């Protein structure tokens, strides 16, 4: 080949290696990672009363399943709620 063995007029495409974010569990391209790329909850989804931040308890049989479960950081009661914070993606390599 006259163009040095390279296809498409001598241009080689660089293979992008995507990484997995350990906070939001999404794959991302490290070259496009910015402070609004990752949406996550910085705290845990907990099971306790909103008004009593120290005592954990089991839900009773008559309690609705969402009554005492929420994200400790923002109070969202849906376990699938969008994260309340944004920041850079964080890889498992870091």
CORJO-V813033 format. One record per helix or strand of 3 or more residues. SS is the DSSP state (H for helix, E for strand). FROM is the first residue (numbers start at 0). LEN is the number of residues. Records with the same first field share a line. If there is no record, write none. Layout:
SS=FROM-LEN / FROM-LEN
//
This chain:
E=17-4 / 26-3 / 37-3 / 44-4 / 68-3 / 84-3
H=29-3
//
